[in-house]
């Protein structure tokens, strides 16, 4: 397997002192949280748009299950 950017990242990370590793891990964790937050916000915006367009199905669990069976 050739060298990939991810492999290079891991190699460089392993060369760092412990304090820098901890700092880098903290930054990566915060960036991951932010990326997840943005993905949730995007999905919520899509869901609200679908609700406004009335392209979603609403009802009780029983009603939705019955609808699924009829497809």
C-alpha positions in Angstrom: 0.0 0.0 0.0 1.4 3.4 -1.0 1.6 6.4 1.3 -1.7 8.2 1.6 -2.4 11.6 3.2 -4.0 9.8 6.2 -0.9 7.6 6.6 1.3 10.7 6.5 -0.9 12.4 9.1 -0.5 9.4 11.4 3.2 9.3 10.9 3.6 13.0 11.6 1.2 12.7 14.6 3.4 10.0 16.1 6.4 12.3 15.9 4.8 14.9 18.1 5.4 15.4 21.8 2.6 14.2 24.1 1.3 17.7 24.8 1.0 18.5 21.1 -0.8 15.1 20.5 -3.3 16.0 23.3 -3.8 19.5 21.8 -4.3 18.1 18.3 -6.7 15.4 19.5 -8.7 18.1 21.3 -8.9 20.3 18.2 -9.9 17.3 16.0 -12.6 16.3 18.5 -14.0 19.8 18.5 -14.0 19.9 14.7 -15.8 16.6 14.6 -18.5 17.8 17.0 -18.9 20.9 14.8 -19.2 18.9 11.6 -21.8 16.7 13.3 -23.7 19.7 14.5 -23.7 21.2 10.9 -24.9 17.9 9.5 -27.8 17.8 12.0 -28.7 21.4 11.2 -28.7 20.6 7.5 -30.9 17.6 7.9 -33.3 19.6 10.2 -33.5 22.3 7.5 -34.3 19.6 4.9 -37.0 18.1 7.1 -38.6 21.5 7.7 -38.6 22.2 4.0 -40.2 18.8 3.3 -42.8 19.5 6.0 -43.7 22.9 4.4 -43.9 21.2 1.0 -46.1 18.5 2.6 -44.0 15.8 1.0 -43.8 13.9 4.3 -46.2 11.5 5.9 -47.6 12.2 9.3 -49.7 10.1 11.6 -49.6 7.7 14.5 -47.3 4.7 14.5 -50.2 2.5 13.6 -51.2 4.7 10.7 -47.6 4.9 9.4 -47.2 1.2 9.7 -50.4 0.6 7.8 -49.2 3.0 5.1 -45.9 1.1 4.8 -47.8 -2.2 4.4 -49.8 -0.8 1.5 -46.7 0.2 -0.5 
